[in-house]
Amino acid sequence: MFTLLKRFSASVRMNDREPVVRFENVGMRYGQGPEILRDIRFDLEPGSFHFLTGLSGAGKSTLLKLIYLAHRPSRGLIRLFGRDVATMSKDELPNLRRRIGVVFQNFRLLDHLSAIDNVALPLRIAGTRKSKIREQVVELLHWVGLEHQLNARPPVLSGGEQQRVAVARAVINRPSLLIADEPTGSIDDRIAMRIMHLFEELNKVGTTVVIATHNEPLVERFGHPRLHLADGALEVISEVAQRRLA
Amino acid sequence: MIRRQADLPLEGDNANRFLPWLIAAMVYLAILALAAAMGLGTAVARWGAGLSGTLTVQLAPGPEIDLRIDQAVAALRATPGVAEIRVLSVEETRALLEPWLGPGNEGADLPLPRVLDVRVESGTVVDTESVAERLAAVAPGSIVDDHRKWLDDLIKLVRSVQWTAAAIVLLTAVCAVLTVVFATRTGLAVHHHVIELLHLIGARDRYVARQFQHHALRLGLRGGLIGTAAAGLTILLLLLILRSLDTPMLAGLVLTPAQWGVLAAPAVAAAVIAMSTARITVLRVLARMV
């Protein structure tokens, strides 16, 4: 476990005092529709762990998409790793994106690739040597309990197995920032706890983690600070207040 | 073991299913056009080489033909640069008509001119007009032909055919480009979600473009090989038919080994065009994405 975490721990390459994520008065609307997110303002410090909560449709996924650069905000300023994303050129985005691991809500695995190829994807994109890819991917898939499904394709995997492949893909590239949209939604409690512990351990070695979830018991159990979205506005609930609420 | 697979499942695309066949058809047409252009070029060169350094003198049939032949031969011998004069017999002249009239149709009662085959020393230019004037004095009604006009007209015709062939080759290249652009744009639309995912994981546009260009190269090569094989068979068949026709003029329509090699070029060009078109198309489209 220690070797694994050491290998998958984030390599923090920025000034530690600079927030990993900074949102200043960020607003987001799709097309000419109403504003889904309004005046969002928060900082995620390096090595922090936050839950993102809110009712369905509150804008959790949209907020995450803004963080992992799938969308651009309608207004406001977003800084990632100390860089204003609005002023970054298209050529600079890939390097920034490679520092962010994402567990998508619907997994977004590639059905024509095996589990091992799906997990290897970020390493291949980053140009890692083939021999190193295999070693790392196999070790991680063992750790998430998929050693017997290395060559299975997503359509033959259960929901929980697909989710574990998605988690493995998100962390394989040692991200500095890990974002997970409902990562424990369709897996049993034992695997969910194992995944959560993986996130915790990654967090301990420097990875900044944001997890969107509906799972209140999970939020209460781990007691990390919470970003709560309601009516398009964000409230930051500290760890202390979180414990008090619990 | 990790089996390296393309991240984009382009192999199964319906839009690409017919691409090799379309490329094959274009390569087929391009090769036939090229073969026609090169074959005609070779034939003209052979005809030109066969006729250069020769003159043909025709003496109209009529009274005292033998005397006129002797006088014409004497006049030609006195012409500087004339190396050899051969008087064709009536039978030989009749044989020359056979390809045009058909065997047995060149009747014995047909009045035939007498033909003198004149060979000029190599490197010497004989003034055809002065020869004609000299012959007209001793053998009225004689015709001197250095074949230049016939050859010039033929070259004009062949050049027109060659330009047409070049236009066909160019047109097939343009069609290949348009076909690949369409197929690639369809592929980009079909796999939009996968491409978005690759971008989110940190892929550069070049990474995505590489997958499309490798796929297009494979399809281009496949189509090129099919087209080349079909065109090669067609050309061989046509050459066999030409050989069986017993038409001396058409015997010059052959391809040299080097020209056979050139016929492989459209397949290679198609593959390269497919690859580079796919790359450029992907990079241009993705440049507009976030």
Interface residues (C-beta under 8 A of the other chain):
Chain A: Y68 L69 A70 H71 R72 K90 D91 L93 P94 N95 R97 R98 V102 R108 L110 D111 H112 L113 S114 I116 D117 A120 L121 P122 R124 I125 A126 K130 I133 R134 V137 N151 R169 N173
Chain B: M1 I2 R3 R4 Q5 D7 P9 G12 H193 V194 E196 L197 L198 H199 L200 I201 G202 A203 R204 D205 Y207 A287 V290
